[in-house]
Amino acid sequence: MRRKTKKELRLTAQHAAYALQMLIQDGKVAAADVQRALRRRETMIRDLRERLAALEASAAPVARRLVADGRRQMRAAAPRARKAITRAQRIARQAQGRYLAAVRRLSKDARLKVREIRQKSGVEAAIRAAKKMA
């Protein structure tokens, strides 16, 4: 049965440099080829850094906007505690609801009369009058 072979070499930088020196000495690789490859590598790295800087510069406003929108949404989504209403507020709101329910079925003329009663005598009197008119 055939043994599996490793496809990749695991070399340290020292071993790679030593192997390259050996290949150059044996004439398998020219020193000019190695220098050309290293220069090409440097220009490729410089080009990649320039492209990355340009990409960062063009994406910065969008990224800032996304971060700000995210913060805004988090603030908007944060649950806020409701303040408890006072007893007087609850009674006033219930009376307003009863008044609107009583006035809903009335004609426009009758609503005007009930509104005048409310201004003169209060909500309870207006509700009683609206129920009589209905």
Residue pairs with C-beta under 8 A, 6 or more apart in sequence:
11 19
20 29
20 34
23 29
24 30
24 31
24 34
85 93
95 123
95 124
95 127
96 123
98 123
98 127
99 118
99 123
99 126
99 127
99 130
102 114
102 126
102 127
102 130
102 131
102 134
103 111
103 114
103 126
103 130
105 134
106 114
106 130
106 133
106 134
110 130
110 133
113 129
113 133
114 126
114 129
114 130
114 133
115 126
117 125
117 126
117 129
118 125
118 126
